[in-house]
Amino acid sequence: MKTKSSKIIDWFQRGKLLAQLGQYEVALDCFDRAILLNENQDQAQYEKYLTLKELGKNVNLICV
């Protein structure tokens, strides 16, 4: 049985790989799942931002 943190890492890594392969929409879903499991998942939020930029979306990155 996987722990919550290992599931977060799995979704994050899957999203990064899919983004590298140019499958941006599916990558966004993976990053969203990682963020849902842990809202403080800064890396996933940043990768989601980069992926949205690749898709030509006008997004703002909010740093706290």
C-alpha positions in Angstrom: 0.0 0.0 0.0 1.4 3.4 -1.0 1.6 6.3 1.4 0.1 9.6 0.6 3.5 11.2 0.0 4.5 8.4 -2.5 1.3 9.0 -4.4 2.0 12.7 -4.6 5.5 11.9 -6.0 4.0 9.4 -8.5 1.6 11.9 -9.9 4.2 14.7 -10.0 6.8 12.5 -11.8 4.2 11.2 -14.2 3.2 14.8 -15.0 6.8 15.9 -15.6 7.3 12.9 -17.9 4.1 13.6 -19.9 5.0 17.3 -20.2 8.4 16.4 -21.6 6.7 14.2 -24.1 4.4 17.1 -25.1 1.3 15.6 -23.6 0.5 18.8 -21.8 -3.2 18.3 -21.1 -2.7 14.9 -19.5 0.3 16.3 -17.6 -2.0 19.0 -16.1 -4.3 16.4 -14.8 -1.4 14.7 -13.0 -0.2 17.9 -11.5 -3.7 18.7 -10.3 -3.9 15.3 -8.6 -0.6 15.9 -6.9 -1.8 19.3 -5.7 -5.1 17.9 -4.5 -3.3 15.4 -2.3 -1.1 18.2 -0.9 -2.0 21.8 -1.5 1.5 22.9 -0.4 3.0 21.0 -3.3 5.0 23.9 -4.7 6.9 21.9 -7.3 3.6 20.6 -8.8 2.1 24.0 -8.8 5.2 25.4 -10.6 5.2 22.6 -13.2 1.5 23.2 -13.8 2.3 26.9 -14.4 5.1 26.0 -16.9 2.8 23.5 -18.6 0.0 26.1 -18.9 2.6 28.5 -20.4 3.5 25.9 -23.0 -0.2 25.7 -23.9 -0.2 29.4 -24.5 -2.4 30.1 -21.5 -2.1 33.5 -19.8 -1.4 32.6 -16.2 0.2 34.4 -13.3 2.5 32.7 -10.8 1.7 33.7 -7.2 4.6 33.4 -4.8 3.9 33.6 -1.1 
